[in-house]
Amino acid sequence: MSDEQKFMEKLPIEEFHGGIDSDLVGQEFSLLIEELICPICEYLVWDAKMCKVCEKSYCKVCINKWLLKSTGKCPNRCKYETIELSRTIKNLLNKVQIKCLNNEKGCNEMIGYEQYENHYKNCNYNLWKCKGCGLQDIKQKILAHIDDCDKNKEQCPYCKQFFKLQQYLNHFNNCDMVTEQCIYCKEHIVRKNLNSHDHEDCASILVKKYEEQLANMKINQSK
């Protein structure tokens, strides 16, 4: 999970109930879909099931609800038995291009029948929510919003201060309270004290300076 997505969540999408509104089907397919309209909901069939007797296609949800009320007969009064969709119906469905359900929110994609459900579930125009203030909008706008949302703050694990998200990302790598290892003595030193440690406190440096002083004294004495 990215840092941004800790502050946002995807809202549940509306599941398909019955067919797909024929208004979403591209104009060039308007004549083609006449054979693909569910007689019950009068939408483009979804998860289609076919009656063995009349060979008419219905949405799975629609025909299941119908059969509960009609003692096992389809709308054409056939004794209903499901069979596999005919090759003709499958071919027609696979030719159809459909507007995304989120087209009014800005999604301009035309999707094939088989890919339609997968696209809709993962569409960038589905609603997301800011966990801080509860604002709901498409993913792109929520991502832009959470950086400035006063409710979304992250605590630095080192200095314990709270920052807005973008401020936190900038602060984290530069926090003075982060510990770093001294390259000489290998001790872990708070970053803000590292410079003074290197020059004044590190035992290894003091020993090195002492050795250098002794060496210089010997050189001077030998002259």
N, C-alpha and C positions, 0 to 999 in steps of 0.2 A: 504493500500500500504506500502510495506517495505521501509526502507531508501534507499536500493540499487535500487529499481525499480523507484524511483523518477528521477534517472539519466539514465534510459534506456527505450526504447519503442519497442514493438513488431511490426515488419513490416507486412503489409498485405500479405497473402499467395495467391498463384495462385489458382483460382477456377478451378474446373473440367470443361473442355469443351469437351463434347462427352465422350468417354469411357476411360478405364484404359489400358495402354500399356500392352499387353499380356506378354511381357518380365518380368513384375513384378510378374506374377503369378508363384507360386512354380512349379518346374519341374514335380512333381508327379500329378499335375492337368492339364498337357498340353493336354491330350486327352479329359479330361472332359469338357474343355472350348470350344471345337469346336462348341458345341450347344449354346454357350453363347456369340459368337462374333457378334457384330453389323455389318450388311452387308454394312453400310454406311461408318463408320470410321475404320472398321476392328479392333477395339479394344474390350476388354471385356465390355459388356453393362453396362452403369451406369444410375441409376434412370430409369430402363428399362420399356418400354411400349410395349404391344403386339398387333399385328394386328388381328382383329377378324376373318378375312377370311383365311389368310395363317398361322396364329399363329406363325409368326416370331417375335422375340424380337429385339427392337431397343433402342438405348439411347434416352432419352426424347429430349435432345437438337438436336440430329441428325435428328430424325424423324420430329420434328417441322420445322426445316429449310428445309428439303426435301419437305414437304407438301406445303410449300409456293411457290415452283417452279414447282410442279407436279400436280397442280389442284386436290389435295386431294387423290392422289394414292400413295401407298407405293412402294418401289423398285420392288416388285413382281407384280406391276400393279393392285393390289387389291384396291377397294374403301375402303380407310382406315377408320377404326373405332377402337378406343382403347378399349381393354378389360383387365380384371385383369390377371396378370401373372398366367400361369398354375402352379399347385402344383409341377410338375416335374422341371420346370425352377427354381422355388423358392428353392427347395431342392438342386438343383445343385449349385446355387449361394451361398447358405449357407454353402456348403462344401468347397468352394474355400478359400485358404489362399493366401494373397497378400503381397508382399514387400511394405514397406512404400515408398512414393515418395521421402523421404529424405534418402533413403538407401545409396546413394553415399556420403552423408555428415556424415554417420556413424550410422544411425538408422538401427539396425539389426532385428527389430521386424517383425513377420509375423502376419498379421491381418485378421480376418474374414471379409467377405463382408459387413455385417450389421454394424460392428464397424469401418469400414475403414475411413469414413469421419470424425467421431468424433476424432479418433486417429490423423488423419492428422492435424486437426485444433489445437490440443493441443500438438503436437509432440515437444519434447525438442530440436529437431534439426531444427525447423523453425528459420528463421533469426530474430535477434534483433539488435537494433542500440543504440550505446552510444549517449546520447543527447549532451554530451559535445563536442566530436571531430567527431562524425558521423561514427565511425568504425562500420562495420556490421559483425556479426558472430553468431554462435549458442549461445543460452542463457547462457550456462555454461561458455563459454569463455568471453562473455561480462560481466558477473558477476565478473569474475576474473580481467578483465581489468579496470573496473570503479574505483576500489580502488586506482589505481595508475595514473589514467588519470589526467593530469594537468588542464584540462578544467572543471573537476567536483569538485567543492568546495562548502562547506556549511558554512554559517555564524553562529557563536555562538550567540544566542540571548542575552547573558549576557555580554560578553566582546567585542562582535562585530568583532572579528578576523575571518579570513577565513582559513579553513583547508580542506585538501583532506579528502575523505569520511571516511577512516579508522582512520585517525588522529582525525577527528571530533568526531567519536563515542567514542574514548578513552578520548578525552579532555572533552566532555560534562559533564560527571559525576564528573569531578575533577576541573572544572573551578573555579578559585578563586573569580569570580564575582557573583557566584550563591548566593542567599540570603537564610539564614537559620534562624529559630526561636530560640531565646534565651530561654532556659528552665526555666530561673528564671523570667525575666521581660516580656517575650513573644514578645519582639520587634524582627523585621526581620532585621538581620544584614548580611552585605556582608561577605561571608565565610572567606576571607583573614583577616578580622578584628575581627572575632569571638573570637579568643583566647585572644586578648588584651581586647576586650569588657568584656569577662567573668571575667578577673582578675582586670581590672582597671575601667571600665566605667559603669558596670551594677549597677543601683541604688539598686536593691534588694540585691546584694552581699555586697554593702557598708553598707546598713542598718544592714544586718546580722552580718558583722564584727564589727560594732559599738555596737550592742547588746552583742556580745561575749566579747568585751572589758569591757563593763559595768559590765557584770556578773563576769568577772575575778577580776575587781576592788573591787566588793562587797565581793568576796571570800577572797581577800588579806586583806581587812579592818577588816573582822571578825576574822582573825587569831590573 
